[in-house]
Amino acid sequence: MGASLVAMAKEKPQQNFLGIEVHSPGVGACLASAEEEGVQNLRVMCHDAVEVLHTMIPDNSLSMVQLFFPDPWHKARHNKRRIVQPPFAELVKSKLKLGGVFHMATDWEQYAEHMLEVMSSLEGYRNRSESNDYVPRPEFAPVTKFEQRGHRLGHGVWDLMFERVKIMATNRSRRLRKKMHIDEFQEVGFSVAWRFADGTSEEQIRPDR
C-alpha cells in the first residue's frame, strides 16, 4: 500500500486520499514516506476496511475505491474468505458517487475470474473494459511491490475497473409501477429505534393508523 499510495497522492495534490491497512508496520511505512515526500492530502487508518466503509464513510462520497492485490485465498475451501464477494461489492457501490470507479488488481488469474464474475452479476456497475473483461493497466497507478513480485514469479496481472451507474428501470418494473395505487398500501412508521456503538440500528415497525 505505502509507496504506491504516496506516489498517487503526490501526483494529484488537489485530491484527497485515504489508505486503509490492518497491518501496523505497513501503516507506519506509509506515514513515514508521506512525511518524507511532503504529502499533505493523504490520511491512513490502521483498521479493517469493511468496518471503515460501514461506519465511517458517507454514502455517495467516493470518486474511486482501489483494491490492489488482496489475499487470493487460493485453496478452494478458503475461497469464501475472499474480500470480493457480492455484499462487499454492494457496500463499495453505496459509497461511490455516480460515475465513481471500483478498481481492482490481482496477480492470481482465478481470483481475477472470480472478481469479474462477481462484479458482472451486480446491477448498478458498468465494466469499463471494451472487451467486457479486463482493462489495460492504468498509467496513473504506480507499480506496487506485490505487482513487482508477481512479475518476478512470472505471474500475469489483471486489472478490473467497474463504474457506478444509475440503475435503469426495466419495462417490467415500469408496468408493475403503473398497476400500483398508493392507497393499496399501509403507511409504515417506526415506534422505537435503537442505535448501537458500531453505528448499526434496529427498529420495531408498526403500521400507522
Helices and strands as residue ranges (DSSP letters): H 2-11, E 17-21, H 24-37, E 42-46, H 49-56, E 62-68, G 76-81, H 86-95, E 96-106, H 109-120, E 125-127, H 145-152, E 158-164, H 171-179, G 182-184, E 188-195, E 201-207
